[in-house]
Amino acid sequence: MIDSIAVRVPAKVNAQLAVGGRRPDGFHDLANVFLAVGLYDEITVTPADELRITVEGPDADQVPRDRTNLAARAAELLAARHGIEPRVHLHIAKDIPVAGGMAGGSADGAGALLACDALWNTGATREELLDICAELGSDVPFSLVGGAALGRGRGELLTPLTVGGTFHWVFAVADGGLSTPAVYGECDRLRAERGAGDTIDDVPAPEPSAALLDALRAGDATALAAALTAGPDGSSNDLQAAAVSLRPSLADTLRAGTEAGALASLVSGSGPTCAFLAKDAAGAEQVATALAASGTCRTARVAASPAAGATVVREDRRAPSA
């Protein structure tokens, strides 16, 4: 009998986040180029009398421990589909920045889903797991899959991408988070303010950058850096201007990383974490050291991409009784 299952799940960076106009349902169509990066949360599940959540790690006090947590929702959705009571203890060891635009909550949902599937031996297909992930949130399917992918729709419709090498990143972690809905709302406001309109009828349908996909395929950091800074606002992330508008200090962080030698800088997803592409591992360490000393961020973390998606890393089995 399985006594516990531990699953490791990566963070993500959006190498491109092209955002379409606001749809009637309030969402936005995306062309979202995901890269999984080597910062991980680990979710351990064990049988329990009832569903409960514990959390440890940086900013653990900011992680909900009730049914709003995506890990809890993942357990409930899988259990409901298979007629199981979700009696499980979910322990989340955080290392992905909380509310930082790196899909930490989504990673926890994907990790809990994979762990509960293994613990309960549901026999769920990959397609069923991805369907549950999409129900949980736009970024959750990619957290399960990892690697590199193009996300369409709200980001949940994935096409795997080829990456021809390792890319080295530095992530500047800010104090406090940014609300993703607030950042999208600010993006809409800024677009309307410019007079071009902010609805799906006003904004061109989002498309991935051919140059960016070519750079990933070639494993060329210099070409990728050029693509990361080639967007309409000087960034491949259409949410960057909105994030900086809500948190002006991010401009100082982006500038500090560039001055430290990063090939390119951008806000990660909806922020406030900022991502910096480095030439190589040594360059990443140099940028991280300078950022940590700059006073523009709380801490700086080094990680490489692509990384594997949600993966079972430990399985403890109870010895059979005599």
Secondary structure as GFF3:
##gff-version 3
##sequence-region A 1 322
A	DSSP	beta_strand	2	22	.	.	.	ID=ss1
A	DSSP	beta_strand	28	47	.	.	.	ID=ss2
A	DSSP	beta_strand	52	56	.	.	.	ID=ss3
A	DSSP	three_ten_helix	60	62	.	.	.	ID=ss4
A	DSSP	alpha_helix	70	81	.	.	.	ID=ss5
A	DSSP	beta_strand	88	93	.	.	.	ID=ss6
A	DSSP	alpha_helix	104	120	.	.	.	ID=ss7
A	DSSP	alpha_helix	126	136	.	.	.	ID=ss8
A	DSSP	alpha_helix	140	145	.	.	.	ID=ss9
A	DSSP	beta_strand	148	152	.	.	.	ID=ss10
A	DSSP	beta_strand	157	160	.	.	.	ID=ss11
A	DSSP	beta_strand	167	173	.	.	.	ID=ss12
A	DSSP	alpha_helix	180	193	.	.	.	ID=ss13
A	DSSP	alpha_helix	210	218	.	.	.	ID=ss14
A	DSSP	alpha_helix	221	228	.	.	.	ID=ss15
A	DSSP	alpha_helix	240	246	.	.	.	ID=ss16
A	DSSP	alpha_helix	250	259	.	.	.	ID=ss17
A	DSSP	beta_strand	264	267	.	.	.	ID=ss18
A	DSSP	beta_strand	274	278	.	.	.	ID=ss19
A	DSSP	alpha_helix	281	294	.	.	.	ID=ss20
A	DSSP	beta_strand	299	305	.	.	.	ID=ss21
A	DSSP	beta_strand	311	317	.	.	.	ID=ss22
###
